[in-house]
Amino acid sequence: MSHAPALEVRNLTRRFGEKTAVDDVSFVVEPGTLTGFVGANGAGKTSTMRMIMGVLAIHEGEVLWDGRPITRADRASFGYMPEERGLYPKQGILDQLCYLGQLRGMRRGDAAREATRLLDRFELADRAKDKLESLSLGNQQRVQVAASLLHGPRALVLDEPFSGLDPVAVDSMVDLLSDRLREGVPVLFSSHQLDLVDRLCDSLVVLSGGVVMASGSAEELRRSGPARYRMTTAPDAGWVREEPGVTVLDVDGPTAILELPSGPPDGLLARAVERGLAEFSPLVPSLSDIYREVTA
């Protein structure tokens, strides 16, 4: 694979009047990786994506592509799905995809072939001549996804791309993104669907109040939290509450959830064995757990 650039956001800041909506935000979307951008409504995700794409002016900071300040030409090579979907409801689906491809510098014939291929992947080939407004909202979303992928983008910035998609369409979308990831394309997407983020992402950026609360690879973030364990002893694990150096998060009959930052204290496992130890295993937090913890 030829050299694949990274997309870097460095100290981005954006104010609306007295309110700082994006506050010194920095992160990197590495080539061939899927980065999840998560946060509550109003956290600053959409404003950050708009600044990356040049839709919204940057007050402080910069966006880098391949280690240098991003240009208009760079942004034109990106695939962008905005929060406000931008397709034409009364125009035929294939016609408008061809038109959008031509705006991106594609020949009409090439745009038509790629649009047809993408519609086929989304099981919409038989609707190619229909008006967009005749489709369900979920299928309109599929067409919007196809529009962002049409021109073979060098990077993807997708604002809530999975919103409104049924599980089959989500799988089709993931397959299409996987094709781009194998080509080294960096992908940034926002989502409120934490289960999807957990399933798909190589890395995560958590935003709250315009500030990055956590960022890094999925593995780094999972290791960064407190060490937690599940312990099961018969018939009841309540005795562990009396153990020194142990933080007990929950006891449910024979099972206790423990927080042990320095590992099991001396003698804990021996006493657990005396009480019929059946399980002592580390708990690996999901990205959803990490998100909830850092934004609590």
SVG drawing of the C-alpha trace seen along z (x, -y; Angstrom):
<svg xmlns="http://www.w3.org/2000/svg" viewBox="-42 -37 46 62">
<polyline fill="none" stroke="black" stroke-width="0.4" points="0.0,0.0 1.3,-3.5 1.9,-6.1 -1.4,-6.8 -1.7,-10.2 -3.1,-10.8 -5.7,-13.4 -4.7,-15.5 -6.7,-18.0 -4.5,-20.2 -5.8,-22.6 -9.0,-23.4 -11.1,-26.1 -14.5,-27.5 -16.6,-30.1 -20.2,-31.2 -20.5,-34.5 -19.5,-34.0 -19.8,-30.2 -16.7,-28.1 -18.2,-25.2 -14.9,-23.5 -12.1,-24.0 -8.5,-23.1 -9.5,-19.8 -6.6,-17.6 -6.6,-14.1 -5.2,-12.0 -7.1,-9.7 -4.5,-7.3 -4.5,-5.8 -6.6,-2.8 -8.3,-3.2 -11.9,-3.8 -12.1,-6.5 -15.3,-6.9 -16.2,-10.4 -18.7,-10.3 -20.3,-12.7 -23.8,-14.0 -25.7,-16.5 -24.0,-19.8 -20.6,-18.2 -19.0,-19.9 -18.7,-16.9 -20.5,-18.4 -18.7,-21.8 -15.3,-20.0 -16.2,-18.0 -17.4,-21.2 -14.0,-22.9 -12.2,-19.8 -14.1,-20.2 -13.8,-24.0 -17.5,-24.5 -17.0,-26.4 -14.2,-28.9 -11.5,-27.9 -10.9,-30.5 -7.7,-28.8 -5.7,-25.7 -5.3,-23.9 -6.2,-20.8 -3.3,-18.9 -3.3,-16.4 -0.2,-14.3 1.6,-16.5 0.9,-19.8 -1.9,-22.4 -4.9,-21.1 -5.9,-22.7 -9.1,-23.2 -8.0,-20.6 -7.4,-18.1 -10.8,-18.7 -12.3,-18.2 -10.8,-14.7 -12.6,-13.8 -15.9,-12.1 -18.2,-14.1 -21.6,-13.3 -22.9,-16.4 -25.5,-16.4 -27.9,-18.1 -28.3,-15.7 -27.8,-17.5 -29.5,-15.5 -32.4,-16.5 -35.7,-14.9 -37.4,-15.4 -34.5,-14.3 -33.8,-10.7 -31.3,-8.8 -28.8,-7.8 -29.0,-11.2 -28.1,-13.1 -25.3,-10.7 -23.8,-11.2 -24.2,-14.9 -22.4,-14.8 -19.7,-12.7 -19.1,-15.2 -18.9,-18.0 -16.0,-15.9 -14.2,-15.7 -15.5,-12.4 -16.5,-11.7 -20.2,-11.0 -19.8,-7.4 -17.4,-6.6 -19.7,-8.2 -22.7,-6.2 -20.7,-2.9 -19.6,-3.6 -23.0,-4.9 -24.7,-1.8 -22.1,0.4 -22.8,-1.3 -26.6,-1.2 -26.3,2.5 -24.2,3.0 -27.1,1.3 -29.7,3.3 -31.1,0.2 -30.2,0.9 -33.8,1.4 -34.7,-2.0 -32.0,-3.9 -34.4,-5.9 -36.9,-6.7 -37.0,-10.1 -35.2,-10.2 -38.4,-11.2 -40.0,-8.0 -37.6,-6.0 -37.9,-5.3 -35.8,-7.5 -33.4,-4.5 -33.0,-4.0 -32.5,-7.8 -29.7,-7.5 -28.1,-4.7 -28.1,-7.0 -26.4,-9.7 -23.7,-7.2 -23.2,-6.2 -22.8,-9.9 -20.0,-10.3 -18.1,-7.2 -18.7,-7.8 -15.5,-9.5 -13.0,-7.2 -12.3,-9.6 -8.9,-9.8 -10.5,-10.4 -14.0,-10.1 -15.7,-12.4 -19.1,-11.1 -21.6,-12.7 -24.0,-10.1 -23.7,-7.8 -25.5,-4.9 -28.6,-7.0 -31.8,-5.4 -30.1,-2.3 -31.5,1.1 -29.1,3.9 -28.7,5.1 -27.8,1.6 -25.4,1.2 -23.6,4.4 -23.5,3.1 -22.1,-0.2 -19.4,1.6 -18.4,3.7 -18.0,0.6 -16.0,-1.2 -13.8,1.9 -12.9,1.6 -11.8,-1.9 -9.9,-1.1 -7.9,1.6 -6.9,-1.1 -5.4,-3.2 -8.2,-5.7 -8.6,-7.3 -12.3,-7.4 -13.8,-9.6 -17.4,-9.1 -19.7,-10.3 -22.4,-8.2 -24.7,-8.0 -24.9,-4.2 -22.3,-3.1 -22.7,0.6 -21.7,-0.1 -18.7,-2.2 -17.6,0.6 -18.0,3.2 -16.3,1.1 -13.8,-1.3 -10.0,-1.1 -9.8,-4.2 -12.1,-6.6 -12.4,-10.3 -14.8,-11.3 -15.9,-14.9 -17.9,-16.6 -18.6,-20.3 -16.3,-20.9 -13.3,-19.3 -11.6,-15.9 -12.2,-13.8 -10.4,-10.7 -8.8,-9.6 -6.6,-6.7 -6.8,-3.3 -9.4,-0.9 -6.8,1.1 -5.1,-1.9 -8.4,-3.2 -9.4,0.2 -6.0,0.5 -6.2,-3.1 -9.2,-2.5 -9.1,-1.0 -8.3,2.7 -11.6,4.5 -12.2,8.2 -15.1,10.6 -14.8,13.0 -17.2,15.9 -17.2,17.9 -19.8,20.2 -22.3,19.6 -22.0,15.8 -19.2,13.3 -20.3,10.7 -17.3,11.5 -15.1,9.6 -16.5,6.3 -14.4,6.8 -11.1,7.3 -8.5,4.5 -7.4,2.8 -10.4,4.0 -12.9,1.7 -16.2,3.6 -18.3,2.2 -21.1,4.8 -22.0,8.1 -24.8,10.3 -24.9,13.5 -21.8,15.6 -20.4,13.0 -18.5,9.8 -17.1,7.0 -13.9,5.6 -11.7,2.7 -8.0,3.6 -5.7,0.9 -2.6,2.7 -3.8,6.2 -5.2,8.6 -3.9,7.8 -1.8,10.4 -3.9,13.3 -7.1,12.4 -7.0,15.3 -6.0,17.8 -9.0,16.7 -11.2,16.9 -10.0,20.5 -11.0,21.4 -14.5,20.1 -14.8,22.1 -13.4,19.9 -15.0,20.6 -13.8,17.6 -11.4,14.7 -11.0,12.9 -10.3,9.4 -13.2,7.4 -12.4,5.8 -14.4,2.6 -16.3,1.9 -15.8,-1.4 -19.4,-2.2 -18.3,-1.7 -15.3,-4.0 -17.5,-6.6 -19.9,-6.6 -17.1,-6.8 -15.2,-9.7 -18.4,-11.7 -20.1,-11.0"/>
</svg>
